Amino acid sequence: MSVALRGNLKDFGIGEVFQLIGQQRKTGILEFSAKGEQIRICFDRGAVVSAAPVGPRPDSALGDMLVRCGYMPRPEVDRLLRDCDASAQPLFRLAVSTGRLNEGEIEEVDSLLTRDTIFAVLRWSNGSFDFRAQDLEHDRKFESLLGAEQILMDGMRMADEWQSFAEFVPSQDLVFARRGSFDAYRQAVRGEAYATIEDAQRVFQMIDGRLAVRRVVDLSRLGTFDATRIIADLHRLELIEPVDPSRVRRPRVPMISVSARRWGVRSWLPALLPLALLLAVAVWANRDVPAEGVRAIAVDRAPLESVRQAYAARRVRNGTGSYRFIAGRWPRELGELEDLGLIEGGGLASRQGRPYYYEHRNGGVLLLAPER
């Protein structure tokens, strides 16, 4: 017989719900609801399998996390989600089977989504809960799952510690700019750092006067708690400072220029390629056809936009390589490409004005496309 447990968080706290499920080794689905938001946590014999906000599709939250963390662009995730609907396959299987991501990357994102979701719900004080004992299918090895009680202990500790540094990052919408050297952080936290120096340095490099805290947190892939604590430490040590919203550096929207005097022949020929493709499509669409049996044909603009995006990304990628050749190092931030004149016409942003960004990894750099 199916077992159900329902109640209100004012009468029965989240910690008590987790303890009950963990101690009795229950398998099923626990849902929390408050103010129009719904979170679902899946358990297998008292261990947490996954946790995520409930969206319009089964894997909507995982798809959103893939976009936020820079693993995949929004249009590609949307295509995969549509394929999930058609094939009744989960998103992670399609992403791996198509070669877009490997199993390790999917597990990393899913684990990050689970940690962030549980950390968020543990700070709820109002709402309702509903646990339904039922069979659960998943591909995770039971030995790799963390027990509900262990997650509860870690989550409650994080929620308590959050209060000690949250004042230094009062909003996830804040934008910070660097004002000191990372070496000062090394000296200040020697032997006392909560995070590894490599993780802290990655977060520090992303703080560029353009990206909001939430964006830095997502791109760091460290989770809301760990990444925000690093930002709070940097702020407390006065190595970064909040930027007045009216002075946040917004990348210029790139404009198409056909000035041969400014770009030179090599530069303007690739820029004209998308225009030539557009002209060819227009000519083809307006060609004479027999009146009998005429049917409307929708012109697909996705390929043309893909050409534009690929060319724009290649310009930025080549610019970072040129900067390294000239300066003898990789740029600390993409804005340095403009300083040396390696990128012109607002090339550090998409046509909609959303910026490119990148990370230092394994002695090189990884260019990430603008968020869509």
C-alpha positions in Angstrom: 0.0 0.0 0.0 1.3 3.5 -0.9 2.3 5.6 2.0 1.7 9.4 2.0 2.9 12.1 4.4 1.5 15.6 4.1 1.7 18.7 6.2 2.6 22.3 6.7 6.2 23.5 7.3 5.1 25.6 10.3 3.9 22.5 12.1 6.4 20.0 10.8 9.9 21.3 9.8 11.9 20.3 6.8 14.6 18.8 9.1 12.0 16.5 10.7 10.7 15.4 7.2 14.2 14.6 6.0 15.0 12.7 9.2 11.8 10.6 9.0 12.5 9.6 5.4 16.1 8.9 6.1 15.6 6.8 9.3 12.8 4.7 7.7 14.8 4.3 4.5 11.8 5.4 2.4 11.7 5.4 -1.4 9.5 7.9 -3.1 9.0 11.6 -4.1 8.9 14.5 -1.7 7.5 17.8 -2.9 7.6 21.2 -1.3 5.3 24.1 -2.4 5.3 27.7 -1.4 4.3 31.0 -3.2 3.8 29.4 -6.5 7.2 27.6 -6.4 7.4 23.8 -6.3 10.5 21.7 -5.6 10.7 17.9 -6.0 13.2 15.6 -4.2 13.5 11.9 -5.1 14.6 9.4 -2.5 15.9 5.8 -2.9 15.9 3.9 0.4 16.5 7.0 2.4 19.2 8.4 0.1 18.7 11.5 -2.1 18.7 10.7 -5.9 18.0 14.2 -7.2 16.3 17.5 -6.4 15.1 20.2 -8.7 12.4 22.8 -9.2 9.3 21.5 -11.0 9.1 23.0 -14.4 6.8 22.8 -17.5 8.8 19.7 -18.7 10.3 16.9 -16.6 13.9 18.0 -17.4 13.3 21.8 -17.6 15.4 22.5 -14.5 18.3 20.4 -15.7 18.2 22.2 -19.1 18.2 25.6 -17.4 21.2 24.6 -15.3 23.1 23.5 -18.5 22.5 26.9 -20.0 23.3 28.9 -16.8 26.6 27.0 -16.3 27.7 27.5 -19.9 27.6 23.9 -21.0 25.1 24.4 -23.8 23.3 27.4 -25.5 19.6 27.8 -24.9 18.5 26.9 -28.5 20.4 23.6 -28.3 18.8 22.7 -25.0 15.4 23.6 -26.3 15.9 21.3 -29.3 17.0 18.4 -27.0 13.9 19.0 -24.7 11.7 18.8 -27.8 13.4 15.5 -28.7 12.8 14.3 -25.2 9.1 14.9 -25.7 9.1 13.0 -28.9 11.2 10.0 -27.8 10.2 9.8 -24.1 13.9 9.8 -23.2 15.3 11.9 -20.4 17.5 14.8 -21.3 20.7 13.4 -19.9 20.5 10.3 -22.1 19.9 12.3 -25.2 22.7 14.7 -24.4 25.2 11.8 -23.9 23.9 9.7 -26.9 24.3 12.7 -29.3 27.8 13.3 -28.0 27.0 16.8 -26.8 28.1 16.0 -23.2 29.7 13.1 -21.5 28.3 11.3 -18.5 30.7 13.0 -16.1 29.6 16.4 -17.2 25.9 15.5 -16.9 26.4 14.0 -13.4 28.3 17.2 -12.4 25.5 19.4 -13.5 22.8 17.2 -11.9 24.7 17.1 -8.6 25.1 20.9 -8.7 21.4 21.3 -9.3 20.5 18.9 -6.5 22.8 20.7 -4.0 21.6 24.1 -4.9 17.9 23.0 -4.8 18.3 21.4 -1.3 20.2 24.4 0.0 17.4 26.7 -1.2 14.6 24.6 0.3 16.3 24.3 3.6 15.9 28.1 4.0 12.2 27.9 3.5 10.1 28.7 6.6 6.6 28.5 5.1 4.9 26.2 2.7 3.6 22.7 2.5 5.1 19.3 1.8 3.8 16.0 0.3 5.7 12.7 0.4 4.5 9.8 -1.6 6.1 6.4 -1.2 6.5 4.8 -4.6 8.9 2.9 -6.8 11.6 5.1 -8.4 13.6 4.4 -11.6 17.0 6.1 -11.9 20.5 5.4 -13.3 22.5 6.4 -10.3 24.5 3.8 -8.3 23.1 3.5 -4.8 26.6 3.6 -3.3 27.1 7.1 -4.8 24.0 8.6 -3.2 24.2 10.6 0.1 21.8 9.7 2.9 19.0 12.2 3.7 20.4 12.6 7.2 23.9 13.5 6.0 22.5 16.0 3.5 20.4 17.5 6.2 23.4 18.0 8.5 25.4 19.5 5.7 22.6 21.7 4.5 21.7 23.0 8.0 25.4 23.9 8.6 25.5 25.8 5.3 22.3 27.6 6.2 23.7 28.7 9.5 27.1 29.8 8.0 25.2 31.7 5.3 24.1 34.2 7.9 27.7 35.0 8.8 28.7 36.3 5.3 25.4 37.1 3.5 25.7 40.8 4.5 28.8 41.1 2.2 26.7 39.9 -0.8 23.2 41.2 0.0 21.9 40.5 -3.6 22.6 38.0 -6.3 21.9 40.9 -8.8 24.9 42.9 -7.6 27.8 43.6 -9.9 31.3 43.7 -8.5 34.6 45.0 -9.9 38.1 44.1 -8.9 40.1 46.7 -6.9 43.0 44.6 -5.6 45.4 41.8 -6.4 44.5 38.1 -5.9 47.9 37.7 -4.1 46.3 39.6 -1.2 43.7 36.9 -0.9 46.4 34.2 -0.9 48.1 36.0 2.0 44.9 36.7 4.0 43.4 33.2 3.9 46.6 31.2 4.1 45.7 28.0 5.9 42.2 29.2 6.6 40.6 29.2 3.1 37.2 27.4 2.9 37.7 26.9 -0.9 40.7 25.9 -2.9 42.9 28.7 -4.2 42.2 27.6 -7.7 38.4 27.9 -7.2 38.8 31.3 -5.5 41.0 32.6 -8.3 38.5 31.4 -11.0 35.8 33.4 -9.2 38.0 36.4 -8.9 38.8 36.4 -12.6 35.1 36.4 -13.5 34.4 39.5 -11.5 34.9 42.1 -14.2 32.4 44.9 -13.6 29.9 43.4 -16.0 28.6 40.0 -14.7 26.1 39.9 -11.8 26.8 37.7 -8.8 24.3 35.1 -9.9 26.1 34.8 -13.3 29.5 34.5 -11.7 28.1 31.8 -9.3 26.6 29.8 -12.2 29.7 30.0 -14.4 32.0 29.0 -11.5 30.0 25.7 -11.2 30.8 25.7 -7.5 27.2 26.0 -6.2 25.5 29.0 -4.7 26.9 28.5 -1.2 30.6 28.0 -2.0 30.8 30.6 -4.8 28.9 33.3 -2.8 31.2 32.7 0.2 34.2 33.3 -2.0 32.7 36.5 -3.3 31.9 37.6 0.3 35.5 36.9 1.4 36.8 39.0 -1.5 34.5 41.8 -0.6 35.3 41.6 3.1 39.0 41.8 2.2 38.2 44.9 0.0 39.6 43.2 -3.1 36.4 43.8 -5.0 33.7 46.5 -4.7 30.1 46.9 -5.8 29.5 48.8 -9.0 26.9 51.5 -9.1 24.1 50.1 -11.3 24.3 53.2 -13.5 28.0 52.6 -14.1 27.9 48.9 -14.9 30.0 48.3 -18.0 27.7 47.1 -20.7 29.3 45.7 -23.9 28.5 47.5 -27.0 26.1 45.8 -29.5 28.2 44.9 -32.5 27.3 46.7 -35.7 28.0 45.5 -39.2 30.5 47.8 -41.0 31.6 47.4 -44.6 34.3 50.1 -44.5 37.3 48.6 -46.3 39.5 51.4 -45.1 38.8 50.5 -41.4 38.7 46.7 -41.6 40.9 45.9 -44.6 40.1 43.4 -47.3 40.7 40.3 -45.2 38.3 41.5 -42.5 35.3 42.6 -44.5 35.1 39.6 -46.8 34.1 37.2 -44.0 31.7 39.8 -42.6 29.9 39.9 -46.0 29.4 36.2 -46.1 26.3 36.2 -44.0 24.8 38.9 -46.1 25.6 37.0 -49.3 23.9 33.9 -47.8 20.8 36.0 -46.9 20.7 37.5 -50.4 20.8 34.0 -51.9 18.0 32.8 -49.7 15.9 35.8 -50.7 16.5 35.3 -54.4 15.6 31.6 -54.1 12.5 32.3 -52.1 11.2 34.8 -54.7 12.1 32.9 -57.9 9.3 32.3 -60.5 7.4 29.1 -60.0 4.4 27.7 -61.8 1.1 29.1 -60.5 -0.5 25.7 -60.4 0.3 23.7 -57.2 2.0 26.6 -55.5 2.6 26.1 -51.8 4.2 28.3 -49.2 7.7 27.5 -48.1 8.9 28.8 -44.7 12.5 30.1 -44.9 14.5 28.7 -42.0 16.8 31.4 -40.6 18.6 29.2 -38.1 21.4 28.3 -40.4 22.2 31.9 -41.3 22.2 32.8 -37.6 24.5 29.9 -36.8 26.9 31.2 -39.4 26.9 34.7 -37.8 27.4 33.2 -34.3 30.2 30.9 -35.4 32.0 33.8 -37.1 31.6 36.1 -34.1 32.9 33.4 -31.7 35.9 32.8 -34.0 36.8 36.5 -34.0 36.9 36.5 -30.1 38.8 33.2 -30.0 41.4 34.4 -32.5 41.6 37.6 -30.5 42.6 35.8 -27.3 45.3 33.9 -29.2 46.6 37.1 -30.7 46.7 38.7 -27.2 48.7 35.9 -25.8 51.2 36.2 -28.7 51.6 40.0 -28.1 51.5 40.1 -24.3 53.0 36.7 -23.5 50.0 35.7 -21.5 46.3 35.0 -21.8 44.1 38.1 -21.1 42.7 38.3 -17.6 39.3 39.4 -19.0 38.0 39.8 -22.5 37.9 43.6 -22.2 41.7 43.6 -22.6 41.2 42.6 -26.3 39.5 45.9 -26.9 42.3 47.8 -25.1 44.8 46.4 -27.6 42.5 47.0 -30.6 42.2 43.2 -31.3 38.4 43.4 -31.3 36.4 46.2 -32.9 32.8 47.2 -33.2 31.5 45.7 -30.0 32.7 42.2 -30.9 32.7 41.1 -27.2 28.9 40.8 -27.3 26.2 39.1 -29.3 24.0 41.0 -31.6 21.5 41.3 -28.7 24.2 42.9 -26.5 24.9 39.9 -24.3 28.6 39.5 -23.5 31.0 36.6 -24.2 32.9 35.3 -21.3 35.6 32.8 -20.7 37.5 30.7 -18.2 41.1 29.7 -17.6 41.4 25.9 -17.7 44.3 23.6 -17.8 46.8 26.2 -18.9 44.5 27.5 -21.6 41.2 29.3 -22.0 37.7 28.2 -22.8 35.5 30.6 -24.6 31.8 30.5 -23.6 29.1 31.9 -25.8 26.7 34.6 -24.6 23.7 33.5 -22.5 20.6 33.3 -24.6 
